[in-house]
Amino acid sequence: MSTLGTAAGGGDERPTLLVEGWRGINHSYAMVNQHQLLHLGRWFRLYHRDLPYYNAQWSAQRSSAGFDEPDAQAIGRIPAPAPDTRQQVCYRIGFPLRMGPAAADRLYVFGTSEWQNINGFVHDNGLRRGLRDRSLSIVTPSRWSRAGFLNAGFEDARVHVVPHGIDPARFHPIDRGTRAAVRARLGLPEDAWAVLSVGAMTANKGVDVLVLAFARLRRRHPHARLLLKDQSNLYGIGAEGVLAGLRQAHPAELDEATLASITVIAENLSQDGLRELYGAADCYASTYRAEGFNLPPLEAAACGTPVLVTQGGPTDDYAEPDFAVQVESRRRAEGIRAWLEPDPDATLARLEDMLEARVPGLDPAAAVPRIHAGHAWASVCERLARVLRGG
């Protein structure tokens, strides 16, 4: 349920906050912005200014954020500020990172640093200006991502870590009947052990590592299945193309039977549809190389699904052994970029451990209440509000 406040004036002692960001679409920055907007009105008189989408082809019609109607309307109702007015705080959450002056006393810029560098990610070559502007601070969602802003030259005190969250009203375990119906709709046999991965099919996500490990897993366990939910509507990179490239590079690994056991989901999903997908899987896997936070594993865990994630990256901030299994990785660097290379043999071994229920202490159902209590958007937005108020 939304706790969105209004931007009404007289007698309201809350400070004014202008949020500049994206609404309407399901890009990760836009989703974070919209979830935060639903809560920040508790602490601020809230205004919003829409930034131009990074890609002019993006639209809510093709890539809807998937909120239910009451929340979508609440987000859309946040007013723009009156012309030529100055606010107490401005919070920008779009890409590229805009570090230019704001009509506010203090400016906070949200950003992620997947590769632990932000060179080329700042609008209009404004990094030097941002480093000099003492009224500007950075908000970033993980310790891994924070390192990229420190590497760029920002002082320690100007880079604040505020994690992302989940909506417990949306992301929770589904009942057995719904799970059976969703699995039937996906064409999963009753005895299938299904691995799910959601997101862009870009190199930083490590989907190639997962697909090749799955191919080896399936040779040992023919009932294994892989579900890939891509973001082709936003990025133009579909899972089908990635699979075709891997088939060409590894024909012996990806034979016809293996490819037939992989289901690609390309259509846009609502938040409820995404919950059902998480709940239908037996394992959520993210063998990533470079991420800023990586929210889908946390959402999946909130639905009671155990997760497999790369060790050493941003998921270390929230992964707990009762719901998460970690894959060993090696830190790699090239120039100013750093990333993690998940071990392929360890990926296979950890998947097989999960399939055969050989992971001591793994109890994702028991972890759900703790995830709902400690990682809800309402809780993390309270932390964000303290940062934005200078606390």
C-alpha positions in Angstrom: 0.0 0.0 0.0 1.3 3.5 -0.9 2.3 5.9 1.9 2.7 8.7 -0.6 2.3 12.1 0.9 1.4 15.3 -0.9 3.4 18.5 -1.7 0.9 20.7 0.1 2.3 23.8 1.7 0.9 25.8 4.7 1.7 24.4 8.1 3.6 21.4 6.7 7.0 21.3 8.3 8.4 18.5 6.1 11.3 19.7 4.0 10.7 19.9 0.2 12.2 17.2 -2.0 12.4 17.4 -5.8 12.9 13.9 -7.4 14.2 14.0 -10.9 13.9 10.6 -12.6 12.0 8.1 -14.8 8.5 6.9 -14.3 6.3 4.5 -16.2 8.9 1.9 -17.5 10.5 -1.2 -16.0 14.1 -0.1 -16.3 15.9 -0.8 -13.0 16.5 2.9 -12.2 12.8 3.7 -13.0 11.6 0.8 -10.8 13.7 1.9 -7.9 12.5 5.5 -8.3 8.8 4.5 -8.4 9.1 2.3 -5.4 10.8 5.0 -3.5 8.3 7.6 -4.6 5.5 5.5 -2.9 7.2 6.0 0.5 9.2 9.3 0.5 6.1 11.4 1.0 6.2 10.3 4.7 9.2 12.5 5.3 9.1 15.2 2.5 6.8 17.5 0.6 7.3 15.7 -2.7 7.7 16.9 -6.2 8.8 15.1 -9.4 10.3 16.2 -12.7 10.5 13.6 -15.4 14.0 13.2 -17.0 14.2 12.1 -20.6 14.6 8.4 -21.1 18.1 7.2 -22.0 16.7 5.6 -25.1 14.0 7.7 -27.0 12.4 4.4 -28.1 11.5 3.4 -24.6 7.9 3.7 -23.7 5.4 2.6 -21.0 3.4 1.0 -23.7 6.2 -1.5 -24.6 7.9 -1.7 -21.2 5.3 -1.0 -18.5 6.5 -0.9 -14.9 3.7 -3.3 -14.0 2.4 -1.5 -10.9 -1.3 -2.0 -10.0 -3.6 0.9 -10.8 -3.7 2.6 -7.4 0.1 2.7 -7.1 0.5 3.7 -10.7 -1.9 6.6 -10.2 -0.3 7.7 -6.9 3.1 7.8 -8.6 1.7 9.7 -11.6 0.0 12.3 -9.4 3.2 13.7 -7.8 3.3 17.2 -9.1 6.1 19.1 -10.8 7.4 22.1 -8.8 6.2 25.5 -9.7 8.5 27.4 -12.2 11.5 29.2 -10.8 11.1 27.7 -7.3 14.0 26.3 -5.2 13.6 23.2 -3.1 15.6 22.1 0.0 16.7 18.8 -1.5 17.0 17.4 -5.1 17.5 13.7 -5.7 18.3 12.6 -9.2 17.9 9.0 -10.3 18.4 8.6 -14.1 21.1 7.7 -16.6 23.6 9.1 -17.6 24.3 10.6 -14.2 23.5 14.3 -14.1 25.9 16.2 -11.8 25.0 19.7 -13.0 23.5 22.4 -10.7 20.1 21.9 -9.2 17.5 24.3 -8.0 18.0 23.1 -4.5 20.2 23.6 -1.5 21.5 20.1 -1.6 21.8 17.6 -4.5 22.0 13.8 -4.2 22.7 11.8 -7.3 21.7 8.1 -7.4 24.0 5.8 -9.5 25.3 2.3 -9.7 28.9 1.3 -10.6 28.6 -2.3 -11.8 32.2 -2.4 -13.1 33.5 -0.2 -10.2 34.1 2.8 -12.4 31.9 5.6 -13.7 34.0 6.9 -16.5 31.7 7.7 -19.4 28.6 7.4 -17.3 28.3 11.1 -16.4 26.1 13.4 -18.5 28.0 16.1 -20.4 31.4 15.1 -19.1 30.3 16.6 -15.7 32.4 14.4 -13.4 35.0 17.1 -12.5 32.2 19.5 -11.8 30.5 17.0 -9.5 33.7 16.3 -7.6 34.1 20.1 -7.0 30.5 20.7 -6.0 30.4 20.3 -2.2 26.6 20.4 -2.2 26.5 17.1 -4.2 26.5 13.7 -2.6 26.1 10.2 -4.1 23.5 7.5 -3.2 24.4 4.0 -4.3 22.9 0.6 -3.3 25.9 -1.6 -2.4 29.4 -1.6 -1.0 30.6 -3.0 -4.3 29.0 -0.1 -6.2 30.3 2.4 -3.7 33.9 1.5 -4.6 33.4 2.8 -8.1 32.5 6.3 -6.9 35.5 6.3 -4.5 37.7 5.2 -7.4 36.4 8.2 -9.3 37.6 10.6 -6.6 34.5 11.2 -4.4 35.4 11.5 -0.7 34.2 8.7 1.6 31.7 11.0 3.5 29.9 12.0 0.2 29.1 8.4 -0.9 26.1 6.9 0.9 25.0 3.2 0.6 21.3 2.7 0.7 20.1 -0.7 -0.4 17.1 -1.5 -2.6 14.1 -3.3 -1.2 11.1 -5.5 -1.9 7.4 -5.0 -1.7 6.1 -7.7 0.7 2.6 -7.1 -0.6 3.8 -8.1 -4.1 6.6 -10.5 -3.5 5.6 -13.4 -1.2 5.2 -17.1 -1.6 2.4 -18.3 -3.9 0.0 -21.1 -3.0 0.4 -24.7 -4.4 -2.5 -24.4 -6.7 -1.2 -21.2 -8.3 2.3 -22.7 -8.5 0.9 -25.8 -10.3 -1.1 -23.6 -12.7 1.9 -21.4 -13.6 4.2 -24.3 -14.1 1.6 -26.0 -16.4 1.4 -22.7 -18.4 5.1 -22.7 -18.8 5.0 -26.3 -20.0 7.0 -27.7 -17.1 6.6 -31.4 -16.4 5.4 -32.3 -12.9 8.8 -33.6 -11.9 10.8 -30.7 -13.5 13.4 -28.9 -11.3 13.3 -25.4 -12.8 16.0 -22.8 -12.6 15.0 -19.2 -13.3 17.0 -16.1 -14.3 15.5 -12.7 -14.9 17.1 -9.6 -16.5 19.0 -8.2 -19.5 21.0 -10.7 -21.5 24.2 -8.6 -21.3 27.7 -9.8 -20.5 27.7 -8.5 -17.0 24.8 -10.8 -16.1 26.8 -13.9 -16.7 24.0 -15.7 -18.4 26.5 -17.6 -20.6 28.0 -19.1 -17.4 24.6 -20.2 -16.2 23.5 -21.7 -19.6 26.6 -23.8 -20.0 26.5 -25.0 -16.4 22.8 -25.9 -16.9 23.7 -27.9 -20.0 26.1 -30.0 -18.0 23.6 -30.3 -15.2 20.9 -31.6 -17.5 23.1 -34.3 -18.8 23.2 -35.7 -15.3 19.6 -34.8 -14.4 17.3 -34.8 -17.4 14.4 -33.4 -15.4 16.2 -30.1 -15.0 14.7 -27.1 -16.9 15.9 -23.5 -17.4 13.7 -20.4 -17.6 15.1 -17.2 -19.0 13.1 -14.0 -18.7 14.8 -11.4 -20.8 14.5 -7.6 -21.1 14.4 -7.4 -24.9 11.7 -4.7 -24.9 14.2 -2.3 -23.3 17.6 -3.4 -24.5 16.9 -5.2 -27.8 19.0 -8.2 -26.7 16.9 -11.3 -26.5 17.7 -14.6 -24.8 17.0 -16.4 -28.1 20.0 -14.5 -29.7 22.2 -15.3 -26.8 21.3 -19.0 -27.0 22.0 -19.0 -30.7 25.5 -17.5 -30.1 26.3 -20.0 -27.4 25.0 -22.9 -29.6 27.4 -21.8 -32.3 30.4 -21.5 -29.9 29.6 -24.7 -27.9 27.7 -27.1 -30.2 28.5 -30.2 -28.2 27.2 -28.6 -25.0 24.0 -27.1 -26.4 22.5 -29.9 -28.4 18.8 -29.9 -29.5 17.6 -31.7 -26.4 19.2 -29.2 -24.1 17.9 -26.2 -26.1 14.4 -27.8 -25.9 14.7 -27.8 -22.1 15.2 -24.0 -22.0 12.1 -21.7 -22.0 12.5 -18.1 -23.0 10.0 -15.5 -21.7 10.1 -12.3 -23.6 6.8 -10.6 -22.9 6.5 -7.8 -20.4 5.2 -8.9 -16.9 3.3 -7.2 -14.2 4.6 -7.3 -10.7 2.1 -10.0 -9.9 3.2 -12.0 -13.0 6.8 -11.7 -11.9 5.9 -13.0 -8.4 4.3 -16.0 -10.0 7.4 -16.7 -12.1 9.6 -16.5 -9.0 7.2 -18.8 -7.1 7.1 -21.4 -9.9 10.9 -21.9 -9.9 12.8 -24.3 -7.7 15.9 -22.1 -7.8 16.7 -18.6 -8.9 20.2 -18.2 -10.4 22.3 -15.1 -11.0 25.9 -16.0 -12.0 26.7 -12.4 -12.6 30.0 -10.7 -13.3 29.2 -7.1 -12.4 26.1 -5.7 -10.8 25.2 -2.6 -8.8 22.8 -4.3 -6.4 21.0 -7.2 -8.2 17.4 -7.0 -6.9 15.8 -10.0 -8.6 17.5 -12.6 -6.3 16.2 -10.7 -3.3 12.7 -10.6 -4.8 12.8 -14.3 -5.5 13.9 -15.0 -2.0 11.0 -13.0 -0.7 8.8 -15.4 -2.6 10.4 -18.4 -0.8 12.6 -19.5 -3.7 16.3 -20.3 -2.9 18.8 -18.4 -4.9 22.2 -19.0 -6.4 24.5 -15.9 -6.7 28.1 -15.0 -7.4 30.2 -14.6 -4.3 32.1 -11.4 -3.7 29.8 -8.9 -5.3 26.9 -6.7 -4.2 24.7 -9.6 -3.2 27.1 -10.2 -0.3 25.4 -7.3 1.3 22.1 -9.3 1.7 22.7 -13.0 0.9 22.2 -15.2 4.0 22.9 -19.0 4.0 19.3 -20.0 4.8 18.2 -18.7 1.4 21.3 -18.1 -0.7 24.0 -20.4 -2.1 27.1 -18.6 -3.3 29.3 -19.5 -6.3 33.1 -19.0 -5.9 34.5 -16.4 -8.2 37.8 -14.7 -9.1 38.2 -10.9 -9.2 39.4 -9.7 -12.5 40.5 -6.2 -13.7 41.2 -4.7 -17.0 42.2 -1.0 -17.0 39.8 0.8 -14.7 37.2 -1.9 -14.9 36.8 -4.6 -12.2 34.5 -7.6 -12.2 34.0 -11.1 -10.9 34.4 -14.3 -12.9 32.1 -17.0 -11.5 33.8 -20.4 -11.5 32.0 -22.7 -14.1 32.7 -25.9 -12.2 31.5 -24.4 -8.9 28.4 -23.2 -10.7 27.6 -26.7 -11.8 28.4 -28.1 -8.3 26.3 -25.6 -6.4 23.3 -26.2 -8.8 23.6 -29.9 -8.3 23.8 -29.5 -4.5 20.6 -27.5 -4.6 18.8 -29.9 -6.9 19.8 -32.9 -4.7 19.0 -31.0 -1.5 22.5 -31.2 -0.2 22.9 -27.7 1.2 23.0 -27.7 5.0 20.9 -25.0 6.5 19.1 -24.0 3.3 15.6 -23.1 4.4 14.2 -20.4 2.2 10.6 -20.6 3.6 11.9 -19.8 7.1 13.8 -16.8 5.7 10.7 -15.1 4.2 9.5 -13.3 7.3 13.0 -11.9 8.0 13.3 -10.7 4.4 9.9 -9.0 4.5 10.8 -7.3 7.8 14.3 -6.2 7.0 14.3 -5.5 3.3 10.9 -3.9 2.7 10.9 -0.7 0.6 9.3 1.1 3.6 12.3 0.3 5.8 15.0 1.1 3.2 13.2 4.3 2.3 13.4 5.4 5.9 17.2 5.0 5.6 17.2 7.0 2.4 15.1 9.8 4.0 17.7 10.1 6.8 20.5 10.5 4.2 18.5 13.0 2.1 17.7 15.0 5.3 21.4 15.2 6.0 21.3 12.8 9.0 
